[in-house]
Amino acid sequence: MDTSLIVNLTYIAASIFFIVGLKMLGSPETARRGNLLSSSGMLLAVVVTLLDQNIIDYRYIAGALLAGSLVGYFAATKVKMTSMPEMVAIFNGFGGIASLLVGSSEYIHSSLNNPALMGAIYLTVLIGGVTFTGSLIAYGKLSEVISGRPFLYKGQQFVNGLLLISILLVGANMLFVQEFITPNQTLILLIVLAFILGVLFVIPIGGADMPVVIALLNSFSGLAACAAGFVITNNVLIVAGALVGASGLILTNIMCKAMNRSLSNVLFSGFGAVSDTSSDSEEDQGEVSPINAQDAYLILEAATSVLIVPGYGMAVAQAQHAVRELGELLEANGAEVKYAIHPVAGRMPGHMNVLLAEANVSYDVLVEPEDVNPIMDTVDVCMVIGANDVVNPDAKDNEGSPIYGMPIIEVDNSKTVFVLKRSMASGFAGIQNPLFFKSNSRMLFGDAKETVSTLVSEFKG
């Protein structure tokens, strides 16, 4: 049988693995098997590609394979769950720079009189460069190496417009003219402009919009890989990149709908650029009502329905296992326990779902805001653990708030709200939360894991 036929049949099999695995990732119950299946498809594609090509020296490939395996192993086993969003961001960046290097190599070694090839190389380098530096900025914001606040300046739109025009002119020179500057200068200029665009693309975006940015950059990394597949005429890379690009765009759209905002609003509004002057100050809203764990236990013991709302603070405290144990004790005490997951809770899509799955919380008790909001007034106790912006009543009550219109989990309508926080500091969006000052809210200050563990001890009594 012809070798190329065997290779393409193997690529088709790998593509089927990708598609089926991606479908399985849509359900928490099958996500792990889907991840394994997709990974197996990629391994199959890599192996058959290495066997098919005329490899000059396998030692370089073996070295890269060993280095990549070590990085993957330590990333999977050593990186804390709180650092998962920034790890995803940096992985997106690695995908972008890999595509850029592939496109750059082909540009240097290929004939320059093929507009179709030049177009694919142009897109590969441009999208790859934007993804790389954009992901580095996202990593910095998520890890708080740089401020999560948007960075806005006068004349920003003019600068961005001038940059885009420059990129288009460089692309036109690469595809059609090839006279004003040398090919190497064209490539270097395109890379520099793509890097600058990636930085300017992400720095105006506020911290609360990071889940959307992560999904969008993930899509960009897939689109860059897809373009690289056209550059080197590799079918499986085209398919895999297209799948990642399309799924990332779908996820981005889901995130935007969850925030009731358009993508253009997320990218260009500068959410959180200024303090929320429209909201009343802390002094104007009154005093908070603190409560200790022992008194909170007495209220929980009498509750017949409890809703737990996790947020990034739960991830920071690594409290998910203690929360699961508390939920089981509440159920044993006769209470109905649910976990309300907001689509943009945490700092990446699905962050809270991953944490609760790690703690073996049953998928059956996870609910979405639209499922629980209509019956919130029947809930005895809502426990907000480290969440802030996704339960902020200003989203539905204060038209002057930056988050006005964003669907939230309406815990303020429940009978009693326990808010577990270290302090009165604002959330990642940088705005005040009037929930803390409502008459039915009680503040449980301290480390979430220690607080929940104390409640567990009280139940075990």
LINWOUR-V945768 format. One record per residue. N is the residue number from 1. PHI is phi in whole degrees, -180 to 180 (999 if undefined). BURIAL is # if it has 16 or more other C-alpha atoms within 10 Angstrom, else .. Layout:
BEGIN
n=N phi=PHI burial=BURIAL
n=N phi=PHI burial=BURIAL
END
This chain:
BEGIN
n=1 phi=999 burial=.
n=2 phi=-60 burial=.
n=3 phi=-60 burial=.
n=4 phi=-63 burial=.
n=5 phi=-67 burial=.
n=6 phi=-62 burial=.
n=7 phi=-62 burial=#
n=8 phi=-68 burial=#
n=9 phi=-65 burial=.
n=10 phi=-67 burial=#
n=11 phi=-62 burial=#
n=12 phi=-63 burial=#
n=13 phi=-62 burial=.
n=14 phi=-63 burial=#
n=15 phi=-64 burial=#
n=16 phi=-63 burial=#
n=17 phi=-59 burial=#
n=18 phi=-60 burial=#
n=19 phi=-66 burial=#
n=20 phi=-65 burial=.
n=21 phi=-62 burial=#
n=22 phi=-64 burial=#
n=23 phi=-62 burial=.
n=24 phi=-68 burial=#
n=25 phi=-68 burial=#
n=26 phi=-73 burial=.
n=27 phi=-124 burial=.
n=28 phi=-58 burial=.
n=29 phi=-71 burial=.
n=30 phi=-113 burial=.
n=31 phi=-62 burial=#
n=32 phi=-65 burial=.
n=33 phi=-66 burial=.
n=34 phi=-64 burial=#
n=35 phi=-64 burial=#
n=36 phi=-65 burial=.
n=37 phi=-66 burial=#
n=38 phi=-64 burial=#
n=39 phi=-63 burial=#
n=40 phi=-64 burial=#
n=41 phi=-62 burial=#
n=42 phi=-67 burial=#
n=43 phi=-61 burial=.
n=44 phi=-60 burial=#
n=45 phi=-65 burial=#
n=46 phi=-66 burial=#
n=47 phi=-62 burial=.
n=48 phi=-68 burial=.
n=49 phi=-67 burial=#
n=50 phi=-65 burial=.
n=51 phi=-74 burial=.
n=52 phi=-84 burial=.
n=53 phi=-86 burial=.
n=54 phi=-85 burial=.
n=55 phi=-79 burial=.
n=56 phi=-72 burial=.
n=57 phi=-151 burial=.
n=58 phi=-74 burial=.
n=59 phi=-64 burial=.
n=60 phi=-65 burial=.
n=61 phi=-66 burial=.
n=62 phi=-63 burial=.
n=63 phi=-64 burial=.
n=64 phi=-66 burial=.
n=65 phi=-63 burial=.
n=66 phi=-66 burial=.
n=67 phi=-63 burial=.
n=68 phi=-64 burial=.
n=69 phi=-64 burial=.
n=70 phi=-66 burial=.
n=71 phi=-62 burial=.
n=72 phi=-63 burial=.
n=73 phi=-63 burial=.
n=74 phi=-69 burial=.
n=75 phi=-65 burial=.
n=76 phi=-76 burial=.
n=77 phi=-104 burial=.
n=78 phi=-107 burial=.
n=79 phi=-71 burial=.
n=80 phi=-71 burial=.
n=81 phi=-62 burial=#
n=82 phi=-67 burial=#
n=83 phi=-97 burial=#
n=84 phi=-63 burial=#
n=85 phi=-60 burial=#
n=86 phi=-70 burial=#
n=87 phi=-67 burial=#
n=88 phi=-61 burial=#
n=89 phi=-61 burial=#
n=90 phi=-70 burial=#
n=91 phi=-66 burial=#
n=92 phi=-59 burial=#
n=93 phi=-63 burial=#
n=94 phi=-62 burial=#
n=95 phi=-62 burial=#
n=96 phi=-66 burial=#
n=97 phi=-70 burial=#
n=98 phi=-64 burial=#
n=99 phi=-65 burial=#
n=100 phi=-60 burial=#
n=101 phi=-66 burial=#
n=102 phi=-63 burial=#
n=103 phi=-63 burial=#
n=104 phi=-64 burial=#
n=105 phi=-62 burial=.
n=106 phi=-67 burial=#
n=107 phi=-65 burial=#
n=108 phi=-68 burial=.
n=109 phi=-103 burial=.
n=110 phi=-104 burial=.
n=111 phi=-70 burial=.
n=112 phi=-94 burial=.
n=113 phi=-102 burial=.
n=114 phi=-117 burial=.
n=115 phi=-58 burial=.
n=116 phi=-64 burial=.
n=117 phi=-65 burial=#
n=118 phi=-63 burial=#
n=119 phi=-64 burial=#
n=120 phi=-66 burial=#
n=121 phi=-64 burial=#
n=122 phi=-58 burial=#
n=123 phi=-65 burial=#
n=124 phi=-61 burial=#
n=125 phi=-68 burial=#
n=126 phi=-64 burial=#
n=127 phi=-67 burial=#
n=128 phi=-62 burial=#
n=129 phi=-67 burial=#
n=130 phi=-61 burial=#
n=131 phi=-64 burial=#
n=132 phi=-64 burial=#
n=133 phi=-72 burial=#
n=134 phi=-62 burial=#
n=135 phi=-69 burial=#
n=136 phi=-64 burial=#
n=137 phi=-66 burial=#
n=138 phi=-61 burial=#
n=139 phi=-59 burial=#
n=140 phi=-62 burial=#
n=141 phi=-68 burial=#
n=142 phi=-68 burial=#
n=143 phi=-86 burial=#
n=144 phi=64 burial=.
n=145 phi=-67 burial=.
n=146 phi=-119 burial=.
n=147 phi=-64 burial=.
n=148 phi=-77 burial=#
n=149 phi=-71 burial=#
n=150 phi=-65 burial=#
n=151 phi=-109 burial=#
n=152 phi=-121 burial=#
n=153 phi=-148 burial=.
n=154 phi=-67 burial=.
n=155 phi=82 burial=.
n=156 phi=-62 burial=.
n=157 phi=-65 burial=.
n=158 phi=-64 burial=.
n=159 phi=-62 burial=.
n=160 phi=-63 burial=.
n=161 phi=-64 burial=.
n=162 phi=-63 burial=.
n=163 phi=-65 burial=#
n=164 phi=-64 burial=.
n=165 phi=-63 burial=.
n=166 phi=-62 burial=.
n=167 phi=-65 burial=#
n=168 phi=-65 burial=.
n=169 phi=-66 burial=.
n=170 phi=-64 burial=#
n=171 phi=-64 burial=#
n=172 phi=-64 burial=.
n=173 phi=-65 burial=#
n=174 phi=-68 burial=#
n=175 phi=-85 burial=#
n=176 phi=-124 burial=.
n=177 phi=-89 burial=.
n=178 phi=57 burial=#
n=179 phi=-126 burial=.
n=180 phi=-69 burial=.
n=181 phi=-135 burial=.
n=182 phi=-70 burial=.
n=183 phi=-56 burial=#
n=184 phi=-65 burial=.
n=185 phi=-66 burial=.
n=186 phi=-61 burial=#
n=187 phi=-63 burial=#
n=188 phi=-62 burial=.
n=189 phi=-64 burial=#
n=190 phi=-63 burial=#
n=191 phi=-63 burial=#
n=192 phi=-61 burial=.
n=193 phi=-64 burial=#
n=194 phi=-64 burial=#
n=195 phi=-62 burial=#
n=196 phi=-65 burial=#
n=197 phi=-62 burial=#
n=198 phi=-61 burial=#
n=199 phi=-67 burial=#
n=200 phi=-69 burial=#
n=201 phi=-72 burial=#
n=202 phi=-101 burial=#
n=203 phi=-63 burial=#
n=204 phi=-80 burial=#
n=205 phi=-94 burial=#
n=206 phi=-77 burial=#
n=207 phi=-60 burial=#
n=208 phi=-67 burial=#
n=209 phi=-95 burial=#
n=210 phi=-60 burial=#
n=211 phi=-58 burial=#
n=212 phi=-68 burial=#
n=213 phi=-63 burial=#
n=214 phi=-60 burial=#
n=215 phi=-63 burial=#
n=216 phi=-69 burial=#
n=217 phi=-66 burial=#
n=218 phi=-62 burial=#
n=219 phi=-65 burial=#
n=220 phi=-60 burial=#
n=221 phi=-62 burial=#
n=222 phi=-68 burial=#
n=223 phi=-65 burial=#
n=224 phi=-64 burial=#
n=225 phi=-65 burial=#
n=226 phi=-62 burial=#
n=227 phi=-63 burial=#
n=228 phi=-63 burial=#
n=229 phi=-62 burial=#
n=230 phi=-67 burial=#
n=231 phi=-64 burial=#
n=232 phi=-102 burial=#
n=233 phi=50 burial=.
n=234 phi=-114 burial=.
n=235 phi=-63 burial=#
n=236 phi=-70 burial=#
n=237 phi=-69 burial=#
n=238 phi=-63 burial=#
n=239 phi=-65 burial=#
n=240 phi=-63 burial=#
n=241 phi=-64 burial=#
n=242 phi=-64 burial=#
n=243 phi=-64 burial=#
n=244 phi=-65 burial=#
n=245 phi=-62 burial=#
n=246 phi=-68 burial=#
n=247 phi=-65 burial=#
n=248 phi=-65 burial=#
n=249 phi=-67 burial=#
n=250 phi=-63 burial=.
n=251 phi=-65 burial=#
n=252 phi=-60 burial=#
n=253 phi=-64 burial=#
n=254 phi=-63 burial=#
n=255 phi=-63 burial=#
n=256 phi=-64 burial=#
n=257 phi=-63 burial=.
n=258 phi=-65 burial=#
n=259 phi=-101 burial=#
n=260 phi=57 burial=.
n=261 phi=-138 burial=#
n=262 phi=-83 burial=.
n=263 phi=-63 burial=#
n=264 phi=-64 burial=.
n=265 phi=-66 burial=.
n=266 phi=-63 burial=#
n=267 phi=-76 burial=#
n=268 phi=-122 burial=.
n=269 phi=-84 burial=#
n=270 phi=66 burial=#
n=271 phi=-55 burial=#
n=272 phi=82 burial=#
n=273 phi=-68 burial=#
n=274 phi=-128 burial=.
n=275 phi=-68 burial=.
n=276 phi=-81 burial=#
n=277 phi=-72 burial=.
n=278 phi=-75 burial=.
n=279 phi=-82 burial=#
n=280 phi=-67 burial=.
n=281 phi=-72 burial=.
n=282 phi=-61 burial=.
n=283 phi=-67 burial=.
n=284 phi=-69 burial=.
n=285 phi=-84 burial=.
n=286 phi=106 burial=.
n=287 phi=-103 burial=.
n=288 phi=-80 burial=#
n=289 phi=-115 burial=.
n=290 phi=-74 burial=.
n=291 phi=-146 burial=.
n=292 phi=-96 burial=.
n=293 phi=-64 burial=#
n=294 phi=-66 burial=.
n=295 phi=-71 burial=.
n=296 phi=-63 burial=#
n=297 phi=-60 burial=#
n=298 phi=-61 burial=.
n=299 phi=-70 burial=.
n=300 phi=-65 burial=#
n=301 phi=-64 burial=.
n=302 phi=-90 burial=.
n=303 phi=-77 burial=#
n=304 phi=-105 burial=#
n=305 phi=-144 burial=#
n=306 phi=-131 burial=#
n=307 phi=-115 burial=#
n=308 phi=-103 burial=#
n=309 phi=-117 burial=#
n=310 phi=-84 burial=#
n=311 phi=-144 burial=#
n=312 phi=-61 burial=#
n=313 phi=-60 burial=#
n=314 phi=-66 burial=#
n=315 phi=-67 burial=#
n=316 phi=-61 burial=#
n=317 phi=-81 burial=#
n=318 phi=54 burial=#
n=319 phi=-97 burial=#
n=320 phi=-63 burial=#
n=321 phi=-70 burial=#
n=322 phi=-65 burial=#
n=323 phi=-65 burial=#
n=324 phi=-62 burial=#
n=325 phi=-66 burial=#
n=326 phi=-64 burial=#
n=327 phi=-59 burial=#
n=328 phi=-66 burial=#
n=329 phi=-67 burial=#
n=330 phi=-65 burial=#
n=331 phi=-64 burial=#
n=332 phi=-64 burial=.
n=333 phi=-86 burial=.
n=334 phi=102 burial=.
n=335 phi=-91 burial=#
n=336 phi=-87 burial=#
n=337 phi=-116 burial=#
n=338 phi=-129 burial=#
n=339 phi=-118 burial=#
n=340 phi=-93 burial=#
n=341 phi=-112 burial=#
n=342 phi=-83 burial=#
n=343 phi=-57 burial=#
n=344 phi=-111 burial=#
n=345 phi=-68 burial=#
n=346 phi=86 burial=#
n=347 phi=-124 burial=#
n=348 phi=-157 burial=#
n=349 phi=-58 burial=#
n=350 phi=77 burial=#
n=351 phi=-58 burial=#
n=352 phi=-69 burial=#
n=353 phi=-61 burial=#
n=354 phi=-64 burial=.
n=355 phi=-62 burial=#
n=356 phi=-70 burial=#
n=357 phi=-65 burial=.
n=358 phi=-61 burial=.
n=359 phi=-87 burial=#
n=360 phi=63 burial=.
n=361 phi=-76 burial=#
n=362 phi=-62 burial=.
n=363 phi=-64 burial=.
n=364 phi=-67 burial=.
n=365 phi=-99 burial=.
n=366 phi=-88 burial=#
n=367 phi=-131 burial=#
n=368 phi=-100 burial=.
n=369 phi=-54 burial=#
n=370 phi=-67 burial=.
n=371 phi=-80 burial=.
n=372 phi=-105 burial=#
n=373 phi=-59 burial=#
n=374 phi=-63 burial=.
n=375 phi=-113 burial=.
n=376 phi=-62 burial=#
n=377 phi=-69 burial=#
n=378 phi=-94 burial=.
n=379 phi=-80 burial=#
n=380 phi=-71 burial=#
n=381 phi=-137 burial=#
n=382 phi=-107 burial=#
n=383 phi=-107 burial=#
n=384 phi=-95 burial=#
n=385 phi=-109 burial=#
n=386 phi=79 burial=#
n=387 phi=-88 burial=#
n=388 phi=-140 burial=#
n=389 phi=-66 burial=#
n=390 phi=-79 burial=#
n=391 phi=-124 burial=#
n=392 phi=-78 burial=#
n=393 phi=-63 burial=#
n=394 phi=-60 burial=#
n=395 phi=-64 burial=#
n=396 phi=-116 burial=.
n=397 phi=-112 burial=.
n=398 phi=-117 burial=.
n=399 phi=-65 burial=.
n=400 phi=-86 burial=.
n=401 phi=-78 burial=#
n=402 phi=-61 burial=#
n=403 phi=-100 burial=#
n=404 phi=-59 burial=#
n=405 phi=98 burial=#
n=406 phi=-75 burial=#
n=407 phi=-61 burial=#
n=408 phi=-127 burial=#
n=409 phi=-88 burial=#
n=410 phi=-83 burial=#
n=411 phi=-66 burial=#
n=412 phi=-66 burial=#
n=413 phi=-87 burial=#
n=414 phi=-78 burial=#
n=415 phi=-69 burial=#
n=416 phi=-142 burial=#
n=417 phi=-122 burial=#
n=418 phi=-102 burial=#
n=419 phi=-109 burial=#
n=420 phi=-94 burial=#
n=421 phi=-144 burial=#
n=422 phi=-76 burial=.
n=423 phi=-155 burial=.
n=424 phi=-91 burial=.
n=425 phi=-61 burial=.
n=426 phi=-72 burial=.
n=427 phi=-77 burial=#
n=428 phi=-64 burial=#
n=429 phi=-76 burial=#
n=430 phi=79 burial=#
n=431 phi=-124 burial=#
n=432 phi=-73 burial=#
n=433 phi=-120 burial=#
n=434 phi=-67 burial=#
n=435 phi=-56 burial=#
n=436 phi=-63 burial=#
n=437 phi=-104 burial=#
n=438 phi=-74 burial=#
n=439 phi=-67 burial=.
n=440 phi=-96 burial=#
n=441 phi=-102 burial=#
n=442 phi=-128 burial=#
n=443 phi=-96 burial=#
n=444 phi=-104 burial=#
n=445 phi=-78 burial=#
n=446 phi=129 burial=.
n=447 phi=-65 burial=#
n=448 phi=-62 burial=#
n=449 phi=-64 burial=#
n=450 phi=-66 burial=.
n=451 phi=-64 burial=#
n=452 phi=-67 burial=#
n=453 phi=-63 burial=#
n=454 phi=-64 burial=#
n=455 phi=-64 burial=#
n=456 phi=-61 burial=#
n=457 phi=-63 burial=.
n=458 phi=-64 burial=.
n=459 phi=-68 burial=#
n=460 phi=-74 burial=.
n=461 phi=38 burial=.
END
